[in-house]
Amino acid sequence: MGAAHSFAQMMRAQRGALFGWVPVCLAVGIGCYFSLRVEPSGIELARAGFITFLCFFLSRTLPEPLRPLAMAGVLIGAGFLLASARAHSVAGPVLEFRYYGAVEGRIVAIDRSQSDALRLTLDHVRLDRVPPERTPHRVRLSLHGDRSLDIAVEPGLQVMLTGHLSPPSGPVEPGGFDFQRHAWFARLGAVGYARTPLMGVADPAGGLGVFRVRMAASERIQQVLGGDTGGFAAAITTGDRSAISQSALDALRASNLAHLLAISGLHMGLMSGVVFAALRIVLALIPPLVLRVPARSIAAAGALVAAAGYLALSGGNVATQRAFVMVAVALCALMIGRRAISLRAVAIAATIVLVMRPEALMGPGFQMSFAATTALVAIFGWMRDGQIVLGPKWLQPVVAVVISSAVAGFATAPIGAAHFNAIAQYGLLANLVSVPLMGVLVIPAAVVAVVLAPIGLESIGLWAMSLGVDWILSVAHFVANLPQSRTYVVGPSGAVLPLLALGFLTLLLWRGRLRWGGAVAMAASFMLWAETERPDVLISDTGTLVGVMTDDGRALSKKRGAGFAARNWLENDGDGDDQYIANTRWQAGGSVIHLSGKRAVAAFEGCDAGQIVVSSVPMPADDLPCTVHDPDTLKHTGALAYDLGTKGAVLTTARTIAGERLWTHWPDKKTPRKPEQFARRSSVKKP
């Protein structure tokens, strides 16, 4: 009886604060769906739906203290079903083989690859000798080689080129970033590159009007400003990052200023805030009007319209949609006389985003933006309720900026480090001297440029905008060149971030002494992170690269080639060295042997029991006493990881971790073989 009474008291204390747990429970259900190793069948989804309905029934019939628990079950089940429905709704053909030939399609997106090459996304795709029902809805190609013969790239232009295409690749290591899942929700059925000239097939037809306006605005900005200044300005106004150089991007990342390029909550909030303030001032200058109309509601409605326009102009990607939802919730609260900034408003925004895009939960953008927003709202709410004064009135804006940068930095640092394996040592300093300029100069100047554009005077606003952009870029380059500006950290295990998030949210949302259990969970997550052990051996999914852990760091078998895998392995190790340096650690022979090319296979003299031989070309392995991995076996397993303990080598495959999902495309998918069957094969093709 005593325990039941204590539980009832604890739940009564949560009245008014339980709504904050709605997106948390949805996220738990979504996370459960994405953590599965096998796609749930129709029967299993029906069971999940029945359990969800049963929980809903119980939420109406159970005693009041237990009803929130039943409603949590409803939300978890809803999150699971929403994620499944979303995954099936974006289903489309995925290329099942490597393709070389003519590629025709309509340009629907333009950006740049990590190698700084122009990259096009095409829809209405046509491939030579590939039937329409097997042709991907969208493909993405990087344009390499001499581009002097290319036509001008225009939105909506129907183009043709000769390209190399392949299915979206799996993780570069077991448990690594799953590009197949990312491509599935982006409806990308193939990726590749082209070295031949880009040819126009048909002029842009109807549709994609907003995309054309975006690219025209981006081109105009680049004409007026030029260089990285124009590229930066175009990125934060139109979402077009194709004009900013890789060196500038690297400097922004090293100084923790890369978030300024993404049109997110900061930009959307600043822009709508500038419009809201401007409209309030204009209405205040007309006393007869301001006395008769609700000026604040009208200004909030105008700011909401401006935010919607910004959403359309910027391309409407997931991050911008998320930012718009958050701003829209705040502005709507202002229009109906409610508090604009509160944890309830953040919970509403998070719920809307998760319902619209359940897959956003798995990305760093969603996690970092809502971590920062939740922390900021909680801290400033606590200061408001405690009537804490931030110094003299003239100093309060400066103190508020310092506190905001520090809180947001601390809230997002662990998430950024987990996803990107790096911490910008001087990131707080760089943000303190850059972010305020975004609010007082860059965004207001961008608004002025938009207002003056219809009369051809946008260059006035762009010139003012360039002053702030030049300062931000100079700060980025200065900070990036400081000694040890970036520290690399080991990638955590899969349990670290969920445990950290649960602890963080419990600490902020729960009422009562149990909230301090959140701090314990956060501490446990960091301890778990600190004990993370990296695999002793990593093997790429094509057999072209092998990495062996040594006392000096991971040794890579090649100094160039398979650069994406090499970079990810080293970053996940917390190693800041490049591939060339890692290759100097490689020693031929030993327990792991890498054979690169047909000549190496032809010269191979044999191996001993217990050795691991990796070949970049198919090779016979029938009579060898060692374990052999070649492209024919790796295509079934994906990338491999070995832990060489005292009890023998333990093998983990990317296929084992990624499982058999809608977005995975393994050979023999209907009758998958066990991982141990892949190492030794009864028959192989000769090279």
C-alpha positions in Angstrom: 0.0 0.0 0.0 2.8 2.4 0.8 4.6 1.8 -2.5 1.3 2.3 -4.4 0.7 5.6 -2.5 4.2 6.8 -3.2 3.8 5.9 -6.9 0.5 7.8 -7.1 2.1 10.9 -5.4 5.0 10.7 -7.8 2.7 10.6 -10.8 0.5 13.4 -9.5 3.6 15.6 -9.2 4.1 15.2 -13.0 0.8 16.9 -13.8 1.4 19.7 -16.4 4.8 18.3 -17.3 3.9 15.0 -19.0 3.4 16.5 -22.4 7.2 16.9 -22.8 7.4 13.1 -22.8 5.2 12.7 -25.9 8.0 13.1 -28.5 10.3 11.0 -26.2 7.9 8.1 -26.3 7.4 8.5 -30.1 11.2 8.5 -30.4 11.5 5.3 -28.4 9.1 3.5 -30.8 10.9 4.9 -33.9 14.2 3.9 -32.4 12.9 0.4 -31.8 11.9 0.1 -35.5 15.2 1.2 -36.8 17.1 -1.1 -34.4 15.5 -4.3 -35.7 17.7 -6.7 -37.7 14.8 -8.0 -39.7 12.0 -6.0 -41.3 8.7 -6.7 -39.4 6.1 -8.7 -41.4 2.5 -7.7 -41.8 1.5 -10.0 -39.0 4.0 -8.4 -36.7 2.8 -5.0 -37.6 -0.7 -6.1 -36.9 0.4 -7.3 -33.5 2.0 -4.0 -32.8 -1.2 -2.2 -33.8 -3.3 -4.4 -31.5 -1.0 -3.8 -28.6 -1.1 -0.1 -29.3 -4.9 -0.2 -29.3 -4.9 -2.2 -26.1 -2.7 0.4 -24.4 -5.1 3.1 -25.6 -8.1 1.2 -24.1 -6.2 0.7 -20.8 -5.3 4.4 -20.7 -9.1 5.0 -20.4 -9.9 2.3 -17.8 -6.8 2.0 -15.5 -6.6 4.0 -12.3 -5.4 7.6 -12.9 -1.7 7.1 -11.7 -1.3 4.3 -14.2 -2.9 6.0 -17.2 0.3 7.9 -18.2 2.1 4.6 -18.5 -0.5 3.1 -20.8 -0.5 6.3 -22.9 3.3 5.9 -23.1 2.7 2.5 -24.6 0.3 4.0 -27.1 2.9 6.6 -28.2 5.7 4.0 -28.4 3.5 1.8 -30.6 2.5 4.8 -32.7 6.2 5.7 -33.2 7.0 2.2 -34.3 4.1 2.0 -36.8 4.8 5.5 -38.1 8.4 4.6 -38.9 7.3 1.5 -40.7 4.7 3.3 -42.7 7.2 6.0 -43.7 9.7 3.4 -44.8 7.2 1.7 -47.0 5.9 4.9 -48.4 9.2 5.9 -49.9 9.9 2.5 -51.4 11.3 2.5 -54.9 13.6 0.4 -57.2 17.3 0.2 -56.2 19.9 -0.7 -58.8 21.0 -4.3 -58.3 24.3 -4.2 -60.3 27.1 -1.9 -61.4 26.0 0.0 -64.4 28.0 1.8 -67.1 26.2 3.5 -69.9 23.9 6.3 -70.9 22.0 8.1 -68.0 19.2 10.5 -68.8 17.2 12.4 -66.3 15.9 15.8 -65.0 18.0 17.9 -62.7 16.2 18.3 -59.3 19.2 19.1 -57.0 22.7 20.6 -57.3 25.4 20.4 -54.7 29.0 19.3 -54.2 30.5 16.0 -53.1 33.2 15.6 -50.5 35.8 15.7 -53.3 34.5 19.2 -54.2 33.0 17.9 -57.5 29.7 19.3 -58.8 27.0 16.7 -58.0 23.6 16.4 -59.7 20.5 14.5 -58.5 18.3 13.4 -61.4 14.7 12.1 -61.4 12.6 10.9 -64.4 15.6 8.6 -64.9 16.1 6.4 -68.0 19.0 3.9 -68.2 20.0 1.9 -71.3 18.6 -1.6 -71.4 17.1 -1.3 -67.9 13.3 -1.7 -67.8 11.3 1.2 -66.2 10.1 -1.0 -63.3 13.7 -1.6 -62.3 14.9 1.9 -62.9 15.6 4.0 -59.7 13.3 7.0 -59.1 16.4 9.1 -58.5 20.1 8.8 -59.1 23.0 11.1 -58.0 26.2 11.6 -60.0 29.4 13.5 -59.2 30.9 15.2 -62.3 34.6 14.6 -62.6 37.2 15.2 -65.3 37.3 18.1 -67.7 34.0 20.0 -67.6 34.8 22.6 -70.2 32.5 21.0 -72.7 29.5 20.9 -70.3 26.3 22.8 -70.9 25.1 25.3 -68.2 23.5 23.4 -65.4 19.8 24.6 -64.9 17.1 23.4 -62.6 14.6 21.1 -64.5 16.9 20.6 -67.5 16.7 17.2 -69.0 20.3 16.0 -69.5 22.2 12.9 -70.7 25.7 11.7 -69.9 27.6 8.5 -69.7 28.0 7.4 -66.1 29.1 4.8 -63.7 26.3 3.8 -61.3 26.1 1.4 -58.5 23.7 0.6 -55.6 24.1 2.7 -52.5 26.9 1.1 -50.5 26.5 -0.3 -47.0 28.4 0.7 -43.9 32.2 1.1 -44.2 32.4 -1.0 -41.0 29.9 -3.1 -39.0 27.8 -0.7 -37.0 29.0 2.4 -39.0 26.9 5.0 -40.8 24.3 3.3 -42.9 24.3 5.1 -46.2 21.8 2.6 -47.6 19.2 3.7 -45.1 19.9 7.3 -45.8 19.6 6.8 -49.5 16.3 4.8 -49.1 14.6 7.7 -47.4 16.1 10.2 -49.9 14.6 7.9 -52.7 18.1 7.5 -54.2 18.3 4.2 -56.0 21.8 4.6 -57.4 24.9 6.8 -57.0 27.9 7.2 -59.1 30.0 9.5 -61.2 30.7 10.6 -64.8 33.7 11.9 -66.7 32.0 12.6 -70.0 30.4 15.9 -71.1 27.0 16.8 -69.8 24.5 17.2 -72.7 21.1 18.7 -72.8 18.2 16.6 -74.1 15.3 19.0 -73.5 14.8 22.5 -72.2 13.4 22.9 -68.7 9.6 22.1 -68.7 7.0 23.1 -66.2 7.4 22.5 -62.5 10.3 23.1 -60.2 9.5 26.8 -60.2 10.8 27.3 -56.7 14.0 25.5 -57.5 14.6 27.8 -60.4 14.0 30.9 -58.3 16.4 29.5 -55.7 19.2 28.9 -58.2 18.6 32.3 -59.9 18.9 34.0 -56.6 22.0 32.0 -55.8 23.6 32.9 -59.1 22.8 36.6 -58.5 24.3 36.5 -55.0 27.5 34.9 -56.4 27.7 37.5 -59.2 27.6 40.4 -56.7 29.8 38.9 -54.0 31.9 36.1 -55.6 34.3 33.6 -54.1 33.6 31.9 -50.7 31.8 35.1 -49.5 29.2 34.6 -52.3 29.1 30.9 -51.7 28.5 31.4 -48.0 25.8 34.0 -48.6 24.1 31.8 -51.2 24.1 28.9 -48.8 22.4 30.7 -45.9 19.8 32.4 -48.1 19.0 29.8 -50.8 20.4 26.5 -49.3 22.8 26.2 -52.4 26.2 25.1 -51.1 27.6 24.3 -54.5 29.7 27.5 -54.7 31.6 27.3 -51.4 35.1 25.8 -51.6 36.2 22.6 -49.7 38.9 24.6 -47.8 36.3 27.0 -46.5 34.1 24.1 -45.4 37.0 22.4 -43.6 37.8 25.7 -41.8 34.1 26.1 -40.7 34.0 22.5 -39.5 37.3 22.9 -37.5 36.1 26.0 -35.8 32.6 24.6 -35.1 31.0 27.2 -37.3 29.7 24.8 -40.0 26.3 24.9 -38.4 26.0 28.5 -39.7 25.8 27.1 -43.3 22.8 24.9 -42.5 19.5 26.8 -42.7 18.3 25.7 -39.2 16.7 27.1 -36.1 19.3 29.9 -35.8 18.6 31.3 -39.2 14.9 30.8 -39.2 14.6 32.2 -35.7 16.7 35.3 -36.6 14.9 35.9 -39.8 11.5 35.6 -38.4 12.6 37.7 -35.4 13.9 40.5 -37.6 10.6 40.5 -39.6 8.5 40.4 -36.4 10.4 43.3 -34.9 10.3 45.3 -38.1 6.5 44.8 -38.4 6.0 45.8 -34.7 8.0 49.0 -35.3 6.0 49.9 -38.5 2.7 49.3 -36.7 3.8 51.3 -33.7 4.5 54.3 -36.1 0.8 54.4 -37.0 -0.9 55.2 -33.6 -4.5 55.1 -34.9 -3.9 51.7 -36.3 -1.9 50.2 -33.4 -4.6 51.2 -31.0 -7.3 49.3 -33.0 -5.6 46.1 -34.0 -3.6 43.4 -32.2 -0.2 44.5 -33.4 1.7 41.6 -31.8 -0.5 39.0 -33.5 -0.3 40.7 -36.9 3.5 40.9 -36.6 3.6 37.3 -35.7 1.4 36.3 -38.7 3.7 38.4 -41.0 6.8 36.7 -39.6 5.1 33.3 -40.1 4.5 34.2 -43.8 8.1 35.3 -44.1 9.3 32.1 -42.5 7.2 30.0 -44.9 8.8 32.0 -47.8 12.3 31.3 -46.4 11.4 27.6 -46.2 10.5 27.6 -49.8 13.4 29.7 -51.0 15.9 27.6 -49.1 14.8 24.3 -50.7 12.8 22.9 -47.8 15.3 20.2 -46.7 14.7 18.3 -43.6 16.7 20.6 -41.3 14.9 23.7 -42.6 11.5 22.0 -42.3 12.4 21.2 -38.7 13.4 24.8 -38.0 10.2 26.1 -39.6 8.0 23.9 -37.5 9.7 25.2 -34.3 9.4 28.8 -35.4 5.8 28.3 -36.5 4.8 26.8 -33.1 6.4 29.8 -31.4 4.7 32.4 -33.6 1.3 30.7 -33.4 1.7 30.8 -29.6 2.3 34.5 -29.9 -0.8 35.0 -32.0 -3.1 33.3 -29.5 -1.4 35.0 -26.5 0.6 32.1 -25.2 4.2 31.9 -24.1 6.2 31.5 -27.3 9.3 29.9 -25.8 8.6 26.9 -23.5 9.4 23.2 -23.2 5.8 22.5 -24.3 6.4 24.4 -27.6 9.6 22.4 -28.1 7.7 19.2 -27.5 5.0 20.2 -30.0 7.7 21.0 -32.6 9.5 17.7 -32.0 6.3 15.7 -32.2 5.3 17.3 -35.5 8.8 16.6 -37.0 8.8 13.0 -35.8 5.3 12.4 -37.3 6.3 13.9 -40.6 9.8 12.4 -40.8 10.4 9.6 -38.4 13.8 8.9 -40.0 15.0 12.3 -38.9 15.5 10.9 -35.4 18.5 8.9 -36.6 20.4 12.0 -38.0 22.7 14.4 -36.1 20.7 17.4 -37.3 17.5 16.5 -35.4 19.5 15.3 -32.3 21.7 18.4 -32.1 19.0 21.0 -32.8 16.5 19.7 -30.3 19.3 19.1 -27.7 20.4 22.7 -28.0 16.8 24.1 -28.0 15.7 22.0 -25.1 18.7 23.0 -23.0 18.4 26.7 -23.9 14.7 26.8 -23.0 15.2 24.9 -19.8 18.1 27.1 -18.6 16.5 30.4 -19.5 13.2 29.3 -18.1 14.9 28.4 -14.8 16.6 31.8 -14.8 13.3 33.6 -15.5 11.5 31.7 -12.8 14.3 32.4 -10.4 14.3 36.1 -11.4 18.1 35.9 -12.1 19.3 39.2 -13.5 22.1 39.1 -16.1 24.0 42.2 -14.9 23.3 45.8 -15.9 20.7 46.4 -18.7 23.3 47.5 -21.2 25.3 44.3 -20.6 22.4 41.8 -20.6 22.4 41.1 -24.4 26.1 40.3 -24.3 25.7 38.0 -21.3 22.7 36.3 -22.9 24.8 35.6 -26.0 27.6 34.1 -24.0 25.2 31.9 -22.0 23.4 30.8 -25.1 26.6 29.8 -26.9 27.9 28.0 -23.9 24.7 26.1 -23.2 24.1 25.2 -26.8 27.8 24.2 -27.2 27.7 21.9 -24.1 24.4 20.4 -25.1 25.4 19.5 -28.7 29.1 18.7 -28.1 28.6 15.0 -27.1 26.3 14.4 -30.0 28.6 16.1 -32.5 31.5 14.2 -31.2 29.6 10.9 -31.4 28.6 11.5 -35.0 31.7 13.3 -36.3 34.4 12.0 -33.9 35.8 15.5 -33.4 35.6 18.4 -30.9 36.5 21.9 -31.9 38.6 23.1 -29.0 38.0 26.8 -29.7 34.5 26.4 -31.0 32.9 28.4 -28.1 35.3 31.3 -28.8 34.5 31.2 -32.5 30.8 31.2 -31.9 30.9 34.0 -29.4 32.5 36.3 -32.0 30.5 35.1 -35.0 26.9 34.2 -34.0 26.0 37.7 -32.7 27.1 39.1 -36.1 24.6 36.7 -37.8 21.8 38.3 -35.7 22.7 42.0 -35.9 24.1 42.2 -39.5 24.0 39.1 -41.8 20.4 38.1 -41.5 19.0 41.6 -41.3 21.0 42.5 -44.4 19.7 39.4 -46.2 16.1 40.5 -45.4 16.9 44.0 -46.8 18.4 42.4 -49.9 15.1 40.4 -50.4 13.0 43.5 -49.9 15.1 45.6 -52.4 15.4 42.8 -55.0 12.2 43.7 -56.9 13.5 47.2 -57.6 17.0 45.9 -58.5 18.8 47.3 -55.4 19.6 44.0 -53.7 23.3 44.7 -54.0 23.0 47.2 -51.1 21.8 44.5 -48.7 24.3 42.0 -50.1 27.2 44.4 -49.6 26.2 44.8 -45.9 25.8 41.1 -45.7 29.3 40.5 -47.1 30.9 42.4 -44.2 29.5 39.9 -41.7 30.2 36.9 -43.9 33.8 38.0 -44.4 34.3 38.3 -40.7 32.9 34.9 -40.0 35.1 33.3 -42.7 38.2 35.0 -41.4 37.4 33.8 -37.8 36.9 30.3 -39.2 40.3 30.3 -40.9 42.0 31.8 -38.0 40.6 29.4 -35.4 41.2 26.4 -37.7 44.9 27.3 -38.0 45.4 27.4 -34.3 47.5 24.6 -32.8 45.3 21.5 -31.9 42.2 23.3 -33.0 40.4 20.0 -33.4 40.6 16.9 -31.0 39.4 13.5 -32.3 37.5 11.1 -30.1 36.6 7.4 -30.5 33.2 6.7 -31.9 30.9 5.4 -29.2 28.9 2.1 -29.2 25.3 2.2 -30.2 24.0 2.3 -26.6 25.8 5.5 -25.6 23.6 8.2 -27.3 20.2 6.7 -26.3 21.4 6.4 -22.7 22.8 9.9 -22.8 19.6 11.4 -24.3 17.3 9.6 -21.8 19.4 10.8 -18.9 19.4 14.4 -20.3 15.7 14.4 -20.8 14.9 12.9 -17.4 17.1 15.5 -15.7 15.1 18.3 -17.5 11.6 17.0 -17.7 11.0 14.9 -14.6 9.7 16.4 -11.3 11.0 15.1 -8.1 14.1 13.5 -6.8 14.0 10.8 -9.5 15.2 13.4 -11.9 18.7 13.0 -10.5 18.7 9.5 -11.9 19.1 11.3 -15.3 22.4 12.6 -14.2 23.4 9.1 -13.2 22.4 7.8 -16.6 24.4 10.5 -18.3 27.5 9.7 -16.2 27.0 6.0 -17.1 26.8 6.8 -20.8 30.2 8.7 -20.7 31.7 5.8 -18.8 30.5 3.4 -21.4 31.9 5.7 -24.1 35.3 5.8 -22.4 35.4 2.0 -22.4 34.7 1.7 -26.1 37.1 -0.7 -27.8 37.7 -0.5 -31.5 38.0 -3.6 -33.7 41.6 -5.0 -34.2 41.0 -5.6 -37.9 38.8 -3.8 -40.4 38.2 -5.0 -44.0 36.4 -2.9 -46.6 33.4 -4.4 -48.4 35.4 -4.6 -51.7 38.6 -6.0 -50.2 40.5 -3.0 -51.4 41.6 -1.8 -48.0 42.5 -3.4 -44.7 43.2 -1.7 -41.4 45.0 -3.3 -38.4 45.2 -1.7 -35.0 48.8 -1.2 -33.7 50.3 0.5 -30.7 50.7 3.7 -32.8 47.2 3.7 -34.3 45.5 1.9 -37.1 47.8 0.7 -39.9 46.2 0.9 -43.4 47.3 -1.4 -46.2 47.3 1.3 -48.9 48.3 5.0 -49.0 45.6 5.9 -51.4 42.4 4.4 -52.7 39.2 3.6 -50.8 39.6 7.0 -49.2 36.1 7.2 -47.8 36.5 4.0 -45.8 40.0 5.0 -44.7 38.8 8.4 -43.5 35.9 7.0 -41.6 38.0 4.2 -39.9 40.6 6.7 -38.7 38.0 9.2 -37.5 36.1 6.4 -35.6 39.4 5.5 -34.0 39.8 9.0 -32.8 42.9 9.3 -35.0 43.5 12.6 -36.7 46.2 11.4 -39.1 45.6 11.0 -42.8 45.7 7.8 -44.9 49.2 8.3 -46.1 50.6 8.5 -42.5 48.5 5.5 -41.5 50.0 3.5 -44.3 53.5 4.0 -43.0 52.5 1.9 -40.0 51.6 -1.1 -42.2 54.0 -4.1 -42.0 53.7 -6.8 -44.6 53.1 -10.3 -43.3 51.9 -11.1 -39.8 48.4 -12.4 -39.0 46.7 -10.3 -41.7 47.8 -10.3 -45.3 46.4 -8.0 -48.0 46.7 -8.9 -51.7 46.0 -5.9 -53.9 45.5 -6.8 -57.5 45.9 -9.8 -59.8 49.7 -9.7 -59.7 49.7 -9.9 -55.9 47.4 -12.9 -56.0 49.5 -14.6 -58.7 52.7 -14.1 -56.5 51.0 -15.3 -53.3 52.9 -18.3 -52.0 50.4 -19.5 -49.3 49.5 -18.9 -45.7 49.4 -20.6 -42.3 46.4 -21.6 -40.2 45.1 -18.7 -38.2 46.1 -16.1 -40.7 43.6 -13.8 -42.4 44.1 -13.2 -46.2 42.2 -10.4 -47.9 42.2 -10.1 -51.7 40.9 -7.2 -53.8 40.2 -9.7 -56.7 38.6 -13.1 -56.6 41.0 -15.9 -55.7 40.8 -19.7 -55.1 40.8 -20.6 -51.5 39.9 -24.3 -51.5 43.2 -25.7 -50.3 44.4 -22.9 -48.1 44.5 -23.4 -44.3 43.9 -19.7 -43.6 40.7 -17.6 -43.7 40.3 -15.9 -47.1 38.1 -12.9 -47.9 37.7 -11.7 -51.5 35.1 -9.6 -53.4 33.0 -12.7 -54.1 32.6 -13.4 -50.3 32.5 -9.8 -49.2 29.5 -9.0 -51.4 27.5 -11.3 -49.1 28.8 -10.0 -45.8 29.7 -6.3 -46.4 32.5 -4.8 -44.4 34.1 -7.0 -41.7 35.6 -6.4 -38.2 37.7 -8.9 -36.3 38.5 -8.8 -32.6 41.6 -10.8 -32.0 41.3 -11.9 -28.4 43.0 -14.6 -26.4 40.2 -17.0 -27.2 40.5 -16.6 -30.9 39.3 -14.2 -33.6 35.7 -13.0 -33.4 34.2 -12.0 -36.7 31.4 -9.4 -37.1 29.9 -8.5 -40.4 28.1 -5.4 -41.6 25.3 -7.7 -42.7 24.9 -9.1 -39.2 24.5 -5.6 -37.8 22.5 -4.0 -40.6 20.2 -7.0 -40.9 17.7 -7.7 -43.6 15.7 -4.4 -44.0 13.8 -2.7 -46.8 16.9 -0.6 -47.6 19.5 -3.4 -47.4 20.4 -5.2 -50.6 22.5 -8.3 -50.0 22.9 -11.2 -52.4 21.0 -14.3 -51.5 18.6 -12.2 -49.5 15.9 -14.9 -49.6 18.3 -17.6 -48.2 21.0 -15.7 -46.3 24.0 -17.8 -45.4 25.6 -17.7 -42.0 28.6 -15.4 -41.6 31.0 -18.3 -40.9 30.1 -19.8 -44.3 31.5 -16.8 -46.1 35.1 -17.1 -44.9 35.7 -20.5 -46.6 33.9 -21.4 -49.8 33.5 -24.6 -51.6 33.9 -23.1 -55.0 35.3 -19.8 -56.2 35.9 -18.0 -59.5 39.4 -17.9 -60.7 40.9 -14.4 -61.2 
